[in-house]
Amino acid sequence: MSDLVEIVFKGERKELFLNPLQFPFQVGDYAIVEAERGEDLGQVNQTGPLLACKGSPTELRRILRKPSAEDMRRYLENRQLEQQAFRVCLEKIRAHGLPMKLVDAEYQFDRSKITFYFTAEQRVDFRALVRDLASHFKTRIELRQIGVRDEARRFGGYGMCGRKLCCTTWLKEFEPITTQTAKDQMLPLNPQKLSGLCGRLLCCLMYERAFYREILAHFPKLKTRIRTPRGVGVIEKIDVFRRQAHVRHEDGEEEILREEDLRNCEIVTTK
């Protein structure tokens, strides 16, 4: 089987490609690959046998060649042309009065297509805009609506943890995240601390959710009144790592009970 190579394009768009000619790629090398129509140029992001777990070789396009000095010159020119295309598209969006925010413009390497990425709160009828852009640039135009998380992925950045954003390094799909995820982990519902650069809830809230839910299933819910050997109290905190419950009694004293101790406690129902 031909080697597989993962190529990353502008905006952290990653795809797997076959390497039938067995080019000796290393991470960081550039490669020219087959595109839907024509050719594209990207950078090697990963090589090796582990890539076989990411996709079926029968569904993949091929790496065509290593780029020449002329190819790299054209590639850098495309980056400059994208800035011009962005400004033109922005002006035409305003002229058409469309409720959309232009995020980025991306030339395919052979300049047979320009893709414009945008965000919008609802679906936008941009057919007239596409015709206008195609008439101006004399090439295929694609307008692709993305979400605010995809916007953050395209631009990249660093999270409050000090590391690069997960969506730009390894996270492929976005899971739906609600405030219940934060509640499950007993986190304060502070939007500034729970939101990422995209303005949405942090993706990393999902990483430990299953662990918390598994442990909390063995404890009564917070604010539950229970009767312990010391008396009746209310569970006000659960330490999932130590597997302990903090019970506050009516006299203000706190009692810490282990998970196994709670099995001998009675839940007090209020009438």
Secondary structure by P-SEA (a helix, b strand, c coil): ccbbbbbbccccccccccccccccccccbbbbbbcccbbbbbbbccccccccccccccccccccccccaaaaaaaaaaaaaaaaaaaaaaaaaaaaccccccccccccccccbbbbbbcccccccaaaaaaaaaaaaccbbbbbbbcaaaaaaaacccccccccccccccccccccccaaaaaaaccccccccccccccccccccccaaaaaaaaacccccccbbbbccccccccccccccccbbbbbccccbbbbbcccccccbbbbbcc
